[in-house]
Amino acid sequence: MKRVLYFTVAAIVAAALFAYPSSRLQLAAQQPPGAPPAPGTVTVPEIPFDSNPNFLKYSADMNLGEVLGITINSKGQILILNHPGSATSGPVYGNASTQLFLFDAAGKFIKEVGKGVYGLAYGHSVRFDRYDNLWVVDKGTNAVTKFNPEWYTVMNLGRRPEGPDDPGEFYYRAGRGSAPPVHVDNNFRQPTDIAWDSDDNIYITDGYTNSRVAKYDKNGNWVKSWGSRGPGGPHANENPGQFNTLHNLGIDRQNNIYVADRNNRRIQVFDRDGNFQRFIFLNATYDKKHHPVLGNLPANRPDETQPWTICITNTPTQYIYTSDDEPGRIYKMTLDGKILGTMGKSGHEVKQFNWIHAIACPTENDLYVADMNNWRVQKLTLHPERLGSNTAQNNR
């Protein structure tokens, strides 16, 4: 009787192993114990679009440098954050480099704003709030500066290091060793971006050296922060609430907070109290042999790519636009993270990008792209109505 039972059990196990795909067995064997399953990849269409890289009109003595930010106010005016450097005077290393250029809705240059403001040295992002106040997040001064619609400074968050101080010692080096820095209320270490909820509470990603989201009330009073430095795991889906370079930020009308956790290759979504909601991945299939514009071709490229930007449309149905450095695409997504399509790739030509650092999305089908290392702004017009015909032609 025992021998019959042993043979029966062995037969059942053998049948189960035969029926179970070997690829799944290999995946299970490779997956570390307790790790969540890999998000996998998805195949999505390419959204047809046109690009105008010469939309902004300015004189020849105003050639742009690295364009890190772009934002649009309720009048349709466009403001860009430009890093011109000092072409004929030093220092080359550690050079202050921030200009704020204002253009009208047709792209015609109006003026430069924010000249000589103490909080500006190496701006990282610019955003207009719903009242047309301009906010500049400066990675170099560890400060966030608010300008009213008349371009006067009316609030400063954080504090620029004093001239005699050694910022490398006091602000940065503690964060570049083995131990993460201790977070200090109201003090930033290389902040990156800003957004607001429906009650005008302020959220700031902080950032490169710190690893947290800071929350203030609408009057600039400290509320709280959340987050710590940590890895995302081999498939970017581990350790929620831990970050490695919080690079961009967005908030939808339901007050969900979207954080581009760049070097962990994911977007993390939180509620207003910092409670984790979900991950979003840029996991669309891509040509892993496409050579990066900057850097060597990696031997093993991950399925999930790095989100650098977040722009959430203010349309009846809200969408997320985000981008990666490589393969250099823009992604259109639903708020729950479904990728609807992609645009472009890395390169130097029109409709190609070299480290997109910011996106403005005033409508669902009009995008303004800060094409940082191509030293330009590209205005994109999406043509989703062509998507079906293009797909049909490609399938012939």
HUPE-V392370 format. One record per helix or strand. SS is the DSSP state (h for helix, s for strand). FROM is the first residue (numbers start at 0). TO is the last residue. Records with the same first field share a line. If there is no record, write none. Layout:
BEGIN
SS=FROM-TO  FROM-TO
END
This chain:
BEGIN
h=1-18  21-29  59-61  166-174  261-263  371-373  383-393
s=41-41  45-45  48-51  56-56  65-71  77-82  98-102  107-112  122-127  133-137  142-146  152-157  190-195  201-205  211-215  221-225  227-228  241-242  245-250  256-260  265-269  275-279  283-283  310-311  319-322  329-332  338-342  344-345  351-352  355-359  365-370  375-381
END
